[in-house]
Amino acid sequence: MVLPNAVLVPNALLPLHIFETQYREMLRWCLERDRLFCIALRMPGADPAEPANFLPIGGIGLVRACVGAEDGTSNLILQGLVRVKFGSLVQDEPFRMAQITEYASDCPNLVEAEALGVKVVEICGRLHEEGRELPPALVEKLRQVTNPELLADIVTQTFLREPTQQQRLLEEVSVSGRLRLLIRYLQAESVKR
């Protein structure tokens, strides 16, 4: 599914309203099989009708809940599983299908990533103190996350609203690089307040 303003980050939940015919068919197909489908961000300025109008890195997700309406539309919750790289299109009608491969993260220096994670949590706490509305006890829960990659995914989904920033983090292979970008984006947000 190609969307103009949504990115599916691993470990995140993405609510979707399915109303277009092609996506209704795609959802039906997915629900009859493994309940998995991918989300790709549309290239900025790309023609929505162009088949290959999406960025090459996206997310694959599991349909966790789906409620259909009488008019054929559906509301669903998609849970991000992993980053994927899209290959060539193998089908365009009735909905797009592409070859995919996992786009795995790299974390050669865990100590560095953990230190960067501490800094990310510190900035999230400061944003909360500055008045950023967050779910109760979120910052405290973030302090308990020991996996730097998981922390980066949670903070990306929770704190960043700009799809281009989320996409940039999705594309960053290095966990430490991802955390450095998060620090930059979060510090910029703190300055705005």
C-alpha positions as CSV (number, residue, x, y, z in Angstrom):
1,M,0.0,0.0,0.0
2,V,1.5,3.3,-1.1
3,L,0.6,6.2,1.2
4,P,1.4,9.9,0.9
5,N,1.9,10.6,4.6
6,A,2.3,7.4,6.6
7,V,5.3,5.3,7.5
8,L,5.2,1.8,9.1
9,V,7.9,1.5,11.7
10,P,8.7,-1.9,13.2
11,N,7.0,-2.4,16.6
12,A,4.6,0.5,15.9
13,L,0.8,0.3,15.5
14,L,-0.7,2.1,12.5
15,P,-4.4,2.7,12.2
16,L,-5.7,2.6,8.7
17,H,-9.1,3.3,7.0
18,I,-9.3,1.2,3.8
19,F,-11.7,2.6,1.2
20,E,-10.2,2.5,-2.2
21,T,-11.2,-0.5,-4.4
22,Q,-7.6,-1.7,-5.0
23,Y,-6.8,-1.7,-1.3
24,R,-10.1,-3.4,-0.4
25,E,-9.1,-6.2,-2.7
26,M,-5.6,-6.2,-1.2
27,L,-6.9,-6.4,2.3
28,R,-9.3,-9.2,1.5
29,W,-6.5,-11.1,-0.2
30,C,-4.2,-10.6,2.9
31,L,-6.9,-11.6,5.4
32,E,-7.4,-14.9,3.5
33,R,-3.7,-15.7,3.8
34,D,-1.1,-14.5,6.2
35,R,-2.5,-11.1,7.3
36,L,0.7,-9.4,6.2
37,F,1.1,-6.4,3.9
38,C,3.6,-3.6,3.3
39,I,3.4,0.1,3.6
40,A,5.5,2.4,1.4
41,L,5.8,6.1,1.5
42,R,4.9,7.8,-1.9
43,M,7.8,9.7,-3.4
44,P,7.3,13.5,-2.8
45,G,5.7,15.0,-5.9
46,A,5.2,11.6,-7.6
47,D,2.1,10.9,-9.7
48,P,-0.2,8.6,-7.6
49,A,-1.2,6.7,-10.8
50,E,2.5,5.8,-11.6
51,P,3.1,2.2,-10.5
52,A,6.6,2.7,-9.1
53,N,5.9,5.9,-7.3
54,F,7.1,4.8,-3.9
55,L,10.4,5.0,-1.9
56,P,12.4,1.7,-1.9
57,I,12.4,1.1,1.9
58,G,9.1,0.5,3.8
59,G,7.7,-1.7,6.5
60,I,5.8,-5.0,6.5
61,G,3.0,-5.3,9.1
62,L,0.6,-7.8,10.5
63,V,-3.1,-6.9,10.6
64,R,-3.9,-7.1,14.3
65,A,-7.5,-6.1,14.1
66,C,-9.9,-5.4,11.3
67,V,-13.5,-4.2,11.3
68,G,-15.4,-4.1,8.1
69,A,-18.3,-1.7,7.5
70,E,-21.5,-2.4,5.4
71,D,-20.2,0.0,2.6
72,G,-17.1,-2.3,2.1
73,T,-14.7,0.0,3.9
74,S,-12.6,-1.3,6.8
75,N,-10.8,0.1,9.8
76,L,-7.7,-1.8,10.8
77,I,-4.7,-1.8,13.1
78,L,-1.4,-2.8,11.4
79,Q,1.5,-3.7,13.6
80,G,5.0,-3.1,12.1
81,L,7.2,-6.1,12.0
82,V,10.4,-5.4,10.0
83,R,11.9,-3.0,7.6
84,V,11.9,-4.2,4.0
85,K,13.5,-3.2,0.7
86,F,11.2,-3.3,-2.3
87,G,12.4,-5.0,-5.5
88,S,10.7,-5.1,-8.8
89,L,6.9,-5.0,-9.1
90,V,5.5,-8.5,-9.9
91,Q,1.9,-7.2,-10.1
92,D,0.2,-3.9,-10.5
93,E,-3.5,-4.9,-10.8
94,P,-5.8,-5.3,-9.0
95,F,-3.2,-4.2,-6.4
96,R,0.5,-3.8,-6.3
97,M,2.9,-6.6,-5.3
98,A,6.6,-6.3,-5.2
99,Q,9.5,-8.6,-4.4
100,I,10.8,-7.8,-1.0
101,T,13.9,-8.5,1.1
102,E,14.4,-7.8,4.8
103,Y,16.3,-4.5,5.3
104,A,18.2,-5.5,8.4
105,S,19.7,-3.1,11.0
106,D,23.4,-3.0,11.9
107,C,24.6,-2.5,15.4
108,P,28.4,-3.2,15.5
109,N,28.9,-1.1,18.7
110,L,26.2,-1.9,21.3
111,V,27.9,0.2,24.0
112,E,27.7,3.3,21.7
113,A,24.1,2.6,20.8
114,E,23.1,2.1,24.4
115,A,24.7,5.5,25.3
116,L,22.9,7.2,22.5
117,G,19.7,5.6,23.7
118,V,20.2,7.1,27.2
119,K,20.5,10.5,25.5
120,V,17.3,9.9,23.5
121,V,15.4,9.1,26.7
122,E,16.8,12.2,28.4
123,I,15.6,14.4,25.6
124,C,12.1,12.7,25.6
125,G,11.9,13.4,29.3
126,R,12.8,17.1,28.7
127,L,10.1,17.3,25.9
128,H,7.6,15.9,28.4
129,E,8.6,18.5,31.0
130,E,8.2,21.2,28.4
131,G,4.6,20.2,28.0
132,R,4.6,17.6,25.2
133,E,1.5,15.6,25.7
134,L,2.4,11.9,26.1
135,P,0.7,8.8,27.4
136,P,1.1,8.5,31.2
137,A,4.4,7.0,32.4
138,L,5.7,6.7,28.8
139,V,9.1,8.3,29.6
140,E,9.5,6.0,32.6
141,K,8.7,3.0,30.4
142,L,11.3,4.2,27.8
143,R,13.9,4.1,30.5
144,Q,13.2,0.4,30.9
145,V,13.8,-0.4,27.2
146,T,17.2,-2.1,27.0
147,N,17.3,-2.8,23.2
148,P,18.5,0.4,21.4
149,E,16.8,-0.6,18.1
150,L,13.5,-1.1,19.8
151,L,13.9,2.2,21.6
152,A,14.6,4.0,18.3
153,D,11.5,2.5,16.8
154,I,9.2,3.4,19.7
155,V,10.5,7.0,19.9
156,T,10.3,7.4,16.1
157,Q,6.6,6.4,16.2
158,T,5.7,8.3,19.4
159,F,7.6,11.6,19.1
160,L,8.0,12.3,15.4
161,R,5.0,13.5,13.4
162,E,6.8,14.3,10.1
163,P,6.6,11.3,7.7
164,T,9.9,12.4,5.9
165,Q,11.7,12.2,9.3
166,Q,10.2,8.8,10.0
167,Q,11.2,7.6,6.6
168,R,14.7,8.8,7.0
169,L,15.0,6.8,10.3
170,L,13.4,3.8,8.6
171,E,16.1,3.9,5.9
172,E,19.0,4.3,8.3
173,V,20.7,0.9,8.6
174,S,22.9,1.7,11.6
175,V,21.1,1.7,14.9
176,S,23.6,4.2,16.3
177,G,23.0,6.4,13.2
178,R,19.3,6.1,13.7
179,L,19.7,7.2,17.3
180,R,21.9,10.2,16.3
181,L,19.2,11.3,13.8
182,L,16.6,11.0,16.5
183,I,18.6,13.1,18.9
184,R,18.9,15.8,16.2
185,Y,15.2,15.7,15.4
186,L,14.2,15.7,19.0
187,Q,16.5,18.6,19.9
188,A,15.1,20.6,17.1
189,E,11.7,20.0,18.4
190,S,12.7,21.0,21.9
191,V,14.0,24.3,20.5
192,K,10.7,25.0,18.8
193,R,8.8,24.9,22.1
